[in-house]
Amino acid sequence: MTKTSNKRRKKSKQTSLTNTNNLGTQPSKIKAKLDTCETASTTTSSTSKNINPLLNKQSKHLSKLPNKIKHHFFSNQHVDPELRAQIWSEQADLGESLVNQYSWATPDPRALKILKYFSSSKINSNNEDSANRHHHCGVVEIGCGANAYWSRLMHNHGIDVLAFDTQLNLGGKIDSNTRDHTNTNNNDRHSKKKRKKDGDSIDYDKKVFDDGFVIYKGGPEVLSCTNNEIFKDIDKRVLFLCYPDEDVFENPNTNQDEEATAATTMSASCLEHFQGDTIIHAGELVGDTISMDQAPWGRSSGPEFQQRLSAEYHCILKAKLTNWLHVRDTISVWKRSQCCSIVFQGEEDDDDS
């Protein structure tokens, strides 16, 4: 290659770079702040013992297992295959029951600290320009489920949270035997379901729990409804997703012409509508799985969502949740990336070459 052609290449070379440092607080400092962060008072719940029954019941079951099994569950040298199958089945049965009662993933004190920190944190895209400082004003959860377990727990810990689900009495439930033949509601045919609890009040637009917490009927589209009084400043909230894609999301407003290009999962649709800068995901992600053959993207959110999340956001924090032995759930925080351009100028002494 001649110097002349090299000069032309240098002068025309321009590329876009992703800025992953648009945080007022650097990731190394986030951990220190979380370590010293105190959880909110739990006096709003009846008793501290029952503030997180899912964690209590799961921990009680796991505590009964010998350390050898807990630490080497997938080792043939330490655990007999038949014993492994027995423990797996026991955990699957209990886990299914707890999913229907509470949630797919288990919130623990560290996860609640993370949610509380980022729901009220100040993010600055330019440390020297205070005008660019953005203040989060709470959390919005899409697909909270009929139990709204994470959202209610956040609320009890002093976090301002808005919760939505398209199926207020059926969302997030496991249909363990499609045995509920009484469920003939076409709108709920794809839901993992169960009937509402006694003491809960449900109408078309919202569901009010007996403790006063409210969840609203809605899906990803509410993330772009900034003019509604209920959704005021929703773009300033942190988007929280917990196991968003245990079902395939169907958008009732999508026509056949748009079907080919429309987002096919709830999580992917959330990225289409979300206008904020921070997403918190609870569940498994690509690589966080015990079987790359059966579930390479994990069991919580689809590849469409994860690919776009990695392209448009960057992970600034990731921590393990309390898990069953065969589950690899984490809580991860993702910040929207910013792009900039860079132009390489040609060398002036190349003109006579």
WOHUGI-V466848 format. One record per residue. PHI is phi in whole degrees, 0 to 359 (NA if undefined). PSI is psi as a letter, one per 40 degrees, with the letter a starting at -180 (999 if undefined). Layout:
phi | psi
PHI | PSI
PHI | PSI
//
This chain:
phi | psi
NA | h
283 | i
295 | d
297 | d
292 | d
294 | d
297 | d
296 | d
295 | d
294 | d
293 | d
264 | e
284 | h
217 | h
218 | i
254 | h
244 | i
270 | h
268 | h
257 | e
247 | f
273 | f
240 | h
294 | d
251 | h
289 | i
306 | d
296 | d
273 | d
296 | d
300 | d
297 | d
292 | d
292 | d
296 | d
259 | e
287 | h
266 | h
290 | i
291 | i
297 | i
254 | f
289 | e
286 | e
264 | i
299 | d
217 | i
295 | d
295 | d
258 | e
293 | d
220 | g
297 | d
298 | d
297 | d
297 | d
289 | d
293 | d
295 | d
297 | d
294 | d
294 | d
293 | d
280 | e
276 | i
298 | i
300 | d
300 | d
287 | d
295 | d
272 | d
226 | f
299 | d
259 | e
259 | h
292 | e
283 | d
248 | d
232 | h
294 | h
305 | d
291 | d
294 | d
299 | d
296 | d
295 | d
294 | d
302 | d
295 | d
298 | d
292 | d
295 | d
294 | d
293 | d
299 | d
297 | d
297 | d
288 | d
298 | d
293 | d
276 | d
228 | c
199 | i
287 | d
252 | i
258 | h
285 | i
230 | i
305 | d
295 | d
297 | d
291 | d
297 | d
298 | d
298 | d
293 | d
297 | d
282 | d
287 | e
234 | e
278 | i
255 | h
254 | h
239 | h
285 | e
214 | h
301 | d
266 | e
237 | g
293 | e
292 | d
270 | e
289 | h
242 | h
252 | h
289 | i
236 | f
117 | a
236 | i
236 | h
251 | h
256 | h
78 | f
289 | e
85 | i
296 | d
276 | d
48 | f
296 | d
296 | d
296 | d
293 | d
292 | d
300 | d
301 | d
293 | e
260 | e
83 | e
265 | h
284 | h
225 | h
253 | h
235 | h
224 | i
206 | i
283 | e
230 | g
292 | d
249 | e
234 | e
300 | h
79 | e
269 | i
267 | h
270 | g
289 | d
214 | f
37 | f
275 | e
275 | g
287 | e
284 | e
276 | h
241 | e
288 | h
299 | d
291 | e
253 | e
293 | d
260 | e
274 | i
265 | h
235 | i
189 | i
284 | i
291 | i
280 | i
294 | i
94 | e
262 | h
253 | h
235 | h
229 | a
294 | d
261 | d
204 | i
230 | h
250 | h
281 | i
292 | e
269 | e
95 | e
289 | i
242 | h
242 | i
249 | i
280 | h
169 | i
236 | a
304 | d
297 | d
294 | e
293 | e
251 | e
263 | g
277 | e
271 | e
289 | i
298 | d
295 | d
264 | e
303 | h
60 | f
294 | d
287 | e
264 | e
271 | i
280 | h
276 | h
245 | h
231 | h
239 | h
46 | f
290 | d
243 | f
289 | e
234 | i
284 | h
280 | h
240 | h
270 | h
293 | e
267 | e
271 | h
273 | i
296 | d
293 | d
270 | e
299 | d
293 | d
253 | e
287 | i
298 | h
261 | e
233 | i
297 | d
296 | d
295 | d
295 | d
298 | d
294 | d
295 | d
260 | d
293 | h
248 | e
278 | a
239 | e
224 | h
235 | h
243 | h
243 | h
242 | h
143 | a
269 | i
236 | i
304 | h
90 | d
269 | g
208 | i
276 | e
220 | h
288 | d
283 | d
273 | d
214 | g
297 | d
262 | e
82 | a
246 | e
243 | d
215 | i
283 | i
296 | d
301 | d
293 | d
294 | d
294 | d
289 | d
301 | d
291 | d
280 | d
254 | e
227 | i
228 | i
279 | h
250 | e
200 | h
212 | h
217 | i
290 | i
264 | i
291 | h
233 | i
291 | i
295 | d
257 | e
239 | i
232 | f
289 | i
226 | i
247 | h
230 | i
246 | h
237 | h
251 | h
298 | h
276 | i
246 | i
250 | i
224 | i
251 | i
222 | h
240 | h
267 | h
282 | i
287 | i
277 | h
295 | d
282 | e
272 | e
297 | d
266 | e
280 | 999
//
